[in-house]
Amino acid sequence: MMATIEILGKSVRVEWSEAAEKALNKLKTPLWVEMELLFSCLIRKAVRFRQDACPENFVSVTPQLKVRFRPVMTKACRISDLGGDETPLTDFPIKKPSAFVPKHLFIDNRRGQWIGEFQIAESGKGR
C-alpha cells in the first residue's frame, strides 16, 4: 500500500506492507507513527510507534494510520546516554524544519511487532 502526504509543505511517500495493512485493520484505535530525527553529538533516526498520542502535528494517512515528523535534541551530549528510549529529549527548534522532512517512510509488521524506517534523501531505487 502507498500514499503521499504533506508535512511542513513537503511531500512524504508512505508505504506499508500487506502485513502492516492487516495489522492496522485489527486496531481499535489509530497507530501513531513518529519519525524522530535526533540532533545531539550524533544524529540518529528512529521510527516510534504509539497507540496513544496527542493528535497535534500528526497527518492522517488512513483512518488507522497517523504520521508526524519530530526533530528532537538531548539536553546534554553524552554518547553513553544515546542507546535507549529513556534518553531525555526535547523538541529541537530548527529554523527551517521543512529542510529535514523525510521523503519516504516504510512501515511493516513482523511477528506482531511494528517496524519502520525513513529516508531523508531520495535513494533513486524503489522498494
Residue, then its C-alpha position, 0 to 999 in steps of 0.5 A: m500500500m502507498a500514499t503521499i502526504e504533506i508535512l511542513g509543505k513537503s511531500v512524504r511517500v508512505e508505504w506499508s506492507e500487506a502485513a502492516e495493512k492487516a495489522l492496522n485493520k485489527l486496531k481499535t484505535p489509530l497507530w501513531v507513527e513518529m519519525e524522530l530525527l535526533f540532533s545531539c553529538l550524533i544524529r540518529k533516526a528512529v521510527r516510534f510507534r504509539q497507540d496513544a498520542c496527542p493528535e497535534n502535528f500528526v497527518s492522517v494517512t488512513p483512518q488507522l494510520k497517523v504520521r508526524f515528523r519530530p526533530v528532537m535534541t538531548k539536553a546534554c551530549r553524552i554518547s553513553d546516554l544515546g542507546g535507549d528510549e529513556t534518553p531525555l529529549t526535547d523538541f529541537p527548534i530548527k529554523k527551517p524544519s521543512a529542510f529535514v522532512p523525510k521523503h519516504l517512510f516504510i512501515d511493516n509488521r513482523r511477528g506482531q511487532w511494528i517496524g519502520e524506517f525513513q529516508i531523508a534523501e531520495s535513494g533513486k531505487g524503489r522498494 
